[in-house]
């Protein structure tokens, strides 16, 4: 899975986009992601625009969005191996945390990357409060 990043946004614009997406009904959020995975836009342009802005806000061009998805898993494996070799259990705990963070990043990309790949909605304008 390659890195997909959105346009650079100000913190206020990101917060507004996330808030607008979270105010959508759960059914609309589920539908928009399911349709995007099929390569189709949501029929309601307002929902499609809010979802696109949300994806752009979540997939900011930061190091953790550019990192290959295998990197956290390789790091977790290295930490777990080191904890066994050194007999130092806190490294195992750190490896577990890195593994969980890596899984969360993959889930985030799987959910939002299809939304961002869809063409920016016509008349999307700025995200609404």
C-alpha positions in Angstrom: 0.0 0.0 0.0 1.6 3.2 -1.1 1.4 6.4 0.8 -1.4 8.7 -0.2 -1.2 12.2 1.2 -3.6 15.1 1.0 -3.0 18.8 0.5 -1.4 20.8 3.3 -4.1 22.3 5.6 -4.0 24.6 8.6 -4.8 23.1 12.0 -8.1 25.0 12.1 -9.2 23.7 8.7 -8.2 20.1 9.7 -10.2 20.4 12.9 -13.2 21.8 11.0 -13.1 19.0 8.4 -12.9 16.3 11.1 -15.7 17.8 13.1 -17.9 18.1 10.0 -17.3 14.4 9.1 -18.0 13.3 12.7 -21.4 15.1 12.6 -22.5 13.0 9.6 -24.8 10.1 10.5 -23.0 6.8 10.9 -24.9 5.3 8.0 -23.6 8.1 5.7 -20.0 7.6 6.9 -20.2 3.9 6.3 -21.8 4.4 2.9 -19.3 6.9 1.7 -16.3 4.7 2.6 -18.0 1.6 1.0 -18.7 3.4 -2.2 -15.2 4.9 -2.3 -13.7 1.5 -2.0 -15.7 0.5 -5.1 -14.4 3.6 -6.9 -17.7 5.4 -6.8 -18.7 8.7 -5.2 -21.6 9.1 -2.8 -24.7 10.4 -4.5 -25.1 13.2 -2.1 -22.6 15.8 -3.1 -22.5 17.4 0.4 -21.6 14.0 2.0 -19.0 13.4 -0.7 -17.4 16.8 -0.1 -17.3 16.4 3.7 -15.8 13.0 3.3 -13.1 14.3 0.9 -12.2 17.1 3.2 -12.0 14.6 6.1 -9.6 12.4 4.1 -7.5 15.4 3.2 -7.3 16.4 6.8 -6.4 12.9 8.1 -3.9 12.2 5.4 -1.7 15.2 5.8 1.8 15.1 4.3 3.5 14.0 7.6 6.3 11.5 8.1 3.9 8.9 9.5 1.7 9.0 6.4 4.7 8.7 4.1 6.2 5.8 6.0 5.8 2.3 4.4 3.2 0.2 6.2 5.7 -2.5 6.9 8.0 -0.2 8.9 6.1 -0.4 12.2 5.9 -4.2 12.0 9.6 -4.5 11.3 10.4 -2.2 14.2 8.0 -4.2 16.5 9.7 -7.5 15.4 13.1 -6.0 16.1 12.0 -4.8 19.6 10.5 -8.2 20.5 13.6 -10.0 19.3 15.8 -7.6 21.3 13.7 -8.1 24.4 14.1 -11.8 24.2 17.8 -11.6 23.6 18.4 -9.1 26.3 15.8 -10.6 28.7 14.3 -7.1 29.2 10.5 -7.2 29.2 9.9 -3.4 28.7 11.1 -3.7 25.2 8.3 -6.3 24.6 5.8 -3.8 25.8 7.2 -1.1 23.6 7.1 -3.5 20.6 3.4 -4.2 21.4 2.7 -0.4 21.4 4.6 0.0 18.1 2.6 -2.9 16.6 -0.8 -1.3 17.7 0.2 2.1 16.3 1.1 0.5 13.0 -2.2 -1.3 12.9 -4.0 2.0 13.5 -2.1 3.7 10.7 -3.0 0.9 8.3 -6.7 1.1 9.3 -6.6 4.9 8.8 -5.1 4.5 5.3 -7.5 1.8 4.3 -10.4 3.9 5.4 -9.4 7.3 4.1 -7.2 6.7 1.1 -10.1 5.7 -1.2 -11.9 8.9 -0.3 -8.9 11.0 -1.2 -8.4 9.2 -4.5 -11.8 10.2 -5.7 -11.8 13.5 -7.6 -12.1 16.5 -5.4 -15.8 17.3 -5.3 -17.0 20.2 -7.5 -18.0 23.1 -5.4 -16.4 21.5 -2.3 -15.4 24.9 -1.1 -14.2 25.1 2.4 -15.2 22.5 5.0 -18.3 23.6 7.0 -18.7 23.7 10.8 
